[in-house]
């Protein structure tokens, strides 16, 4: 794995959780959040890292950034052990943790950027160039003098993304980067991330429940469940393995019998003039839409993406590759004196 930019080799993370069970007693339980996880990401790759809630995604990212130390295994980012050289690695990475901001809550947005300018010791010319570019691309011009606490979630997310990129990181970890954004803002952020990856070869690890983020940005997707890697490959392959389906919602001019859809598409629900058709997520909707538009009085239509957790659950059921819980996950609790 010498050429990989991010390297994980049999990484494990075990937490010990304690809770009170009586006046003088506590229960101690070992929880394995990441279980013998191995993968590699090449420099300049943009990879989707997905899975159900509690699968171990955030724990993995925290180990990659040095916030957490692995319980076992070998981990390197740009040849650096994150837990041992966190400060050194911080100058080479950017992080956006979903709804947890890295901005100063009571300060205007621009003041947070000025503080980061000093913290990362960014050369003045480079700081001004990066700031101007990020402000323009992310539409932050009117927000710079607004205190962070007054920003909407979508505005703050754009502000956090800019903050993570001021120092030109080589790798960017994104946790739900389009959460709370409207359609226009989502498009702007996705275009920006695509441009960033293309022009600067920034390595991106993207964690999200929005499948459109993955489809529009990532050529590779990894699925984690129960702390184990259960899929690593193209998104189309994930849809194929999981037999996932998208839904075409059709509004007709009047109530009609179920639409005669070509297989494998099928009508799954009818309510008055509105009908829902399911079709494989790995197939284009263009042919189905064209057929319906040519044969039926169409008013409107939309395509709904499959829920990523449902895709993963169906994939695991379909392949029979549902990982067994680690031996100590459901082990009998140990009772100890308080």
C-alpha positions as CSV (number, residue, x, y, z in Angstrom):
1,X,0.0,0.0,0.0
2,X,3.0,2.3,-0.4
3,X,1.5,4.4,-3.1
4,X,-1.9,5.1,-1.4
5,X,-2.6,8.5,0.1
6,X,-4.9,7.1,2.7
7,X,-4.1,3.6,4.1
8,X,-6.1,1.6,6.6
9,X,-4.8,-1.9,7.4
10,X,-7.0,-4.0,9.8
11,X,-8.1,-1.0,11.8
12,X,-10.2,-1.6,14.9
13,X,-11.8,0.8,17.4
14,X,-13.3,-0.5,20.6
15,X,-15.1,1.7,23.2
16,X,-15.8,0.9,26.8
17,X,-19.1,2.2,27.9
18,X,-20.2,2.5,31.5
19,X,-23.6,3.2,33.0
20,X,-25.1,3.1,36.4
21,X,-27.3,0.1,37.2
22,X,-27.7,0.7,40.9
23,X,-26.7,2.8,43.9
24,X,-23.2,1.3,44.1
25,X,-23.0,-0.6,40.8
26,X,-22.1,0.2,37.2
27,X,-22.4,-1.8,34.0
28,X,-19.4,-1.9,31.7
29,X,-19.8,-2.9,28.1
30,X,-17.3,-3.1,25.2
31,X,-18.6,-1.8,21.9
32,X,-16.7,-2.4,18.7
33,X,-17.4,0.5,16.4
34,X,-14.8,-0.4,13.7
35,X,-13.9,-4.0,13.1
36,X,-10.8,-5.0,11.1
37,X,-11.3,-2.3,8.5
38,X,-8.9,-2.1,5.5
39,X,-9.0,0.1,2.4
40,X,-6.8,2.5,0.5
41,X,-7.5,5.8,-1.3
42,X,-5.2,7.2,-4.0
43,X,-4.2,10.8,-4.1
44,X,-6.8,12.8,-6.0
45,X,-9.7,10.3,-5.6
46,X,-13.1,11.4,-4.6
47,X,-14.7,8.6,-2.7
48,X,-18.2,8.2,-1.1
49,X,-18.1,6.6,2.3
50,X,-21.6,5.5,3.3
51,X,-23.6,3.3,5.6
52,X,-26.5,3.2,8.0
53,X,-26.4,5.3,11.2
54,X,-24.1,3.8,13.7
55,X,-22.1,1.8,11.1
56,X,-18.8,3.4,12.1
57,X,-18.4,6.2,9.5
58,X,-17.8,9.1,11.9
59,X,-15.5,6.9,14.0
60,X,-13.4,6.2,10.9
61,X,-13.1,9.9,10.0
62,X,-12.2,10.8,13.5
63,X,-9.4,8.2,13.4
64,X,-8.2,9.6,10.0
65,X,-8.0,13.1,11.5
66,X,-6.3,12.0,14.7
67,X,-9.2,12.8,17.0
68,X,-9.4,9.2,18.0
69,X,-6.6,6.6,18.3
70,X,-7.2,3.1,16.8
71,X,-7.4,0.2,19.2
72,X,-5.5,-2.0,16.7
73,X,-4.2,-1.9,13.2
74,X,-2.2,0.5,11.0
75,X,-3.3,3.8,9.7
76,X,-1.5,6.4,7.6
77,X,-2.6,9.6,5.8
78,X,0.1,11.0,3.5
79,X,2.5,8.8,5.3
80,X,1.6,10.3,8.6
81,X,0.2,8.5,11.7
82,X,-2.7,10.9,12.5
83,X,-2.9,10.1,16.2
84,X,0.9,10.6,16.7
85,X,1.3,13.7,14.5
86,X,-2.1,15.4,14.6
87,X,-0.7,19.0,14.4
88,X,1.5,18.2,11.5
89,X,-1.3,16.5,9.6
90,X,-3.8,19.4,10.4
91,X,-2.0,21.6,7.9
92,X,-2.6,19.1,5.1
93,X,-6.3,18.3,5.7
94,X,-9.6,20.0,5.9
95,X,-12.7,18.7,7.8
96,X,-16.4,19.5,7.7
97,X,-18.3,17.7,10.4
98,X,-22.0,18.0,9.4
99,X,-23.8,20.1,12.0
100,X,-20.7,20.8,14.1
101,X,-19.2,24.0,13.1
102,X,-15.5,24.9,13.2
103,X,-16.5,28.6,13.1
104,X,-16.5,31.0,16.1
105,X,-20.2,31.2,17.1
106,X,-20.4,34.9,18.2
107,X,-18.0,36.4,15.6
108,X,-18.7,37.6,12.1
109,X,-17.8,35.0,9.5
110,X,-14.9,37.0,8.2
111,X,-13.3,37.1,11.7
112,X,-13.3,33.3,11.8
113,X,-11.4,33.3,8.5
114,X,-8.9,35.9,9.9
115,X,-8.3,33.7,12.9
116,X,-7.7,30.7,10.7
117,X,-5.3,32.8,8.6
118,X,-3.1,33.2,11.7
119,X,-3.7,29.7,13.1
120,X,-2.6,28.0,9.9
121,X,0.1,30.6,9.1
122,X,-1.2,31.0,5.6
123,X,0.9,33.5,3.6
124,X,-1.0,36.8,3.1
125,X,-1.2,36.6,-0.7
126,X,-2.3,33.0,-0.7
127,X,-5.0,33.7,2.0
128,X,-6.4,36.7,0.1
129,X,-6.5,34.7,-3.2
130,X,-8.1,31.6,-1.6
131,X,-10.6,33.7,0.4
132,X,-11.7,35.7,-2.7
133,X,-12.1,32.5,-4.7
134,X,-14.1,30.7,-2.0
135,X,-16.4,33.7,-1.3
136,X,-17.2,34.0,-5.0
137,X,-17.8,30.3,-5.7
138,X,-19.8,29.6,-2.5
139,X,-21.8,32.9,-2.6
140,X,-20.6,34.2,0.8
141,X,-20.1,37.8,-0.1
142,X,-23.2,39.1,1.8
143,X,-22.5,36.9,4.8
144,X,-19.0,37.9,5.8
145,X,-20.0,40.5,8.3
146,X,-22.9,38.3,9.8
147,X,-22.2,36.6,13.2
148,X,-22.1,32.8,12.7
149,X,-25.0,32.3,15.2
150,X,-27.3,34.3,12.8
151,X,-26.6,32.2,9.8
152,X,-29.0,29.5,8.6
153,X,-27.8,25.9,8.5
154,X,-27.2,26.1,4.8
155,X,-25.3,29.3,5.0
156,X,-23.1,28.0,7.8
157,X,-22.4,24.8,5.9
158,X,-21.0,26.9,3.0
159,X,-19.0,28.9,5.5
160,X,-17.6,25.8,7.1
161,X,-16.6,24.4,3.7
162,X,-14.7,27.6,2.9
163,X,-13.0,27.5,6.3
164,X,-11.8,23.9,5.7
165,X,-10.2,25.0,2.4
166,X,-8.5,28.3,3.2
167,X,-5.1,26.6,3.8
168,X,-5.2,24.4,0.6
169,X,-5.5,21.0,2.2
170,X,-4.4,17.9,0.3
171,X,-7.3,15.9,1.7
172,X,-10.8,16.9,2.6
173,X,-13.2,15.0,4.8
174,X,-16.8,15.9,4.4
175,X,-19.7,14.8,6.6
176,X,-23.1,15.7,5.0
177,X,-21.8,18.8,3.2
178,X,-25.2,19.6,1.5
179,X,-27.4,19.2,4.6
180,X,-29.8,22.1,4.9
181,X,-29.1,23.5,1.5
182,X,-31.7,24.4,-1.1
183,X,-31.5,23.1,-4.6
184,X,-29.5,26.0,-6.0
185,X,-27.0,25.9,-3.1
186,X,-26.6,22.1,-3.4
187,X,-25.8,22.5,-7.1
188,X,-23.3,25.3,-6.3
189,X,-21.5,23.2,-3.6
190,X,-21.3,20.1,-5.8
191,X,-19.9,22.1,-8.7
192,X,-17.4,23.7,-6.4
193,X,-16.2,20.3,-5.0
194,X,-16.0,18.8,-8.5
195,X,-13.9,21.8,-9.7
196,X,-11.7,21.6,-6.6
197,X,-11.0,17.9,-7.2
198,X,-10.3,18.4,-10.9
199,X,-8.1,21.6,-10.6
200,X,-6.2,20.8,-7.4
201,X,-6.3,17.0,-7.2
202,X,-7.7,17.3,-3.7
203,X,-8.5,13.9,-2.2
204,X,-12.0,13.9,-0.9
205,X,-13.7,11.4,1.4
206,X,-17.5,12.1,1.4
207,X,-19.9,10.8,4.0
208,X,-23.6,11.5,3.2
209,X,-27.1,10.1,3.1
210,X,-27.9,12.1,-0.1
211,X,-27.4,9.7,-2.9
212,X,-27.3,12.5,-5.4
213,X,-24.1,13.8,-3.7
214,X,-22.5,10.4,-4.4
215,X,-23.9,10.1,-7.9
216,X,-22.7,13.5,-9.1
217,X,-19.3,13.6,-7.4
218,X,-17.9,10.1,-6.8
219,X,-16.8,7.4,-9.2
220,X,-16.2,5.0,-6.2
221,X,-18.3,4.2,-3.2
222,X,-17.5,2.3,0.0
223,X,-20.2,0.9,2.2
224,X,-19.5,0.2,5.9
225,X,-21.9,-1.8,8.2
226,X,-21.3,-3.0,11.8
227,X,-17.8,-1.4,11.4
228,X,-16.9,-3.6,8.5
229,X,-16.4,-2.8,4.8
230,X,-19.1,-4.7,2.9
231,X,-18.8,-3.0,-0.5
232,X,-16.1,-1.2,-2.4
233,X,-16.6,-0.3,-6.1
234,X,-18.7,1.7,-8.5
235,X,-22.1,3.2,-7.5
236,X,-23.8,1.3,-10.3
237,X,-22.4,-1.9,-8.9
238,X,-23.9,-1.0,-5.5
239,X,-27.3,-0.5,-7.1
240,X,-27.0,-3.8,-8.9
241,X,-26.0,-5.8,-5.8
242,X,-28.6,-4.1,-3.7
243,X,-31.3,-4.3,-6.4
244,X,-32.2,-0.7,-5.5
245,X,-35.0,1.2,-7.2
246,X,-35.8,4.8,-8.0
247,X,-39.3,6.1,-8.1
248,X,-40.9,8.1,-10.9
249,X,-43.8,10.2,-9.7
250,X,-46.1,11.1,-12.5
251,X,-48.9,13.6,-12.4
252,X,-51.5,13.1,-15.1
253,X,-54.2,15.5,-16.3
254,X,-56.9,13.2,-15.0
255,X,-57.4,9.9,-13.1
256,X,-56.5,7.0,-15.3
257,X,-55.9,3.2,-14.9
258,X,-52.3,2.2,-14.0
259,X,-49.8,3.2,-16.6
260,X,-48.7,0.5,-18.9
261,X,-45.0,0.6,-18.1
262,X,-42.3,-1.5,-19.9
263,X,-40.6,-4.1,-17.7
264,X,-38.8,-3.9,-15.4
265,X,-40.6,-0.7,-14.4
266,X,-43.9,-1.1,-12.6
267,X,-46.7,0.9,-11.0
268,X,-46.5,0.6,-7.2
269,X,-49.1,3.2,-6.2
270,X,-52.0,5.2,-7.6
271,X,-53.8,8.1,-6.0
272,X,-56.2,9.9,-8.3
273,X,-54.2,11.5,-11.2
274,X,-50.9,10.8,-9.5
275,X,-49.0,7.5,-10.0
276,X,-45.7,6.1,-8.6
277,X,-43.6,3.8,-10.8
278,X,-40.5,1.9,-9.5
279,X,-37.6,1.1,-11.8
280,X,-34.0,-0.1,-11.3
281,X,-31.7,2.6,-10.0
282,X,-29.0,1.4,-12.3
283,X,-31.1,2.3,-15.4
284,X,-31.7,5.7,-16.9
285,X,-35.2,7.2,-16.5
286,X,-35.0,8.8,-20.0
287,X,-36.7,6.0,-21.9
288,X,-39.5,5.5,-19.3
289,X,-40.2,9.2,-19.3
290,X,-40.3,9.5,-23.1
291,X,-42.7,6.6,-23.3
292,X,-45.1,8.0,-20.7
293,X,-44.9,11.5,-22.3
294,X,-45.8,10.1,-25.7
295,X,-48.8,8.1,-24.6
296,X,-50.3,9.9,-21.6
297,X,-51.6,13.4,-20.8
298,X,-48.7,14.5,-18.6
299,X,-48.8,17.5,-16.3
300,X,-45.6,16.9,-14.2
301,X,-43.1,14.3,-13.1
302,X,-40.2,13.9,-10.7
303,X,-37.6,11.2,-9.9
304,X,-37.0,10.2,-6.3
305,X,-33.8,8.6,-5.4
306,X,-33.7,5.4,-3.2
307,X,-33.0,5.8,0.5
308,X,-29.3,4.9,0.9
309,X,-30.0,2.9,4.1
310,X,-32.7,0.9,2.4
311,X,-30.3,0.2,-0.5
312,X,-27.7,-1.1,1.9
313,X,-30.2,-3.2,3.9
314,X,-31.5,-4.7,0.7
315,X,-28.0,-5.3,-0.6
316,X,-27.0,-7.2,2.6
317,X,-30.2,-9.2,2.6
318,X,-29.9,-10.1,-1.1
319,X,-26.3,-11.3,-0.9
320,X,-26.6,-13.0,2.5
321,X,-23.4,-11.1,3.5
322,X,-24.8,-9.7,6.7
323,X,-21.9,-9.5,9.1
324,X,-22.4,-11.2,12.4
325,X,-22.0,-8.9,15.4
326,X,-18.5,-9.0,16.9
327,X,-18.3,-11.4,19.9
328,X,-18.1,-8.6,22.5
329,X,-20.8,-6.4,21.0
330,X,-23.6,-8.2,22.8
331,X,-21.5,-9.9,25.4
332,X,-22.9,-10.2,28.9
333,X,-22.3,-7.0,30.8
334,X,-19.7,-6.8,33.6
335,X,-20.9,-5.4,36.8
336,X,-18.4,-3.6,38.9
337,X,-18.5,-1.4,42.1
338,X,-19.2,2.2,41.5
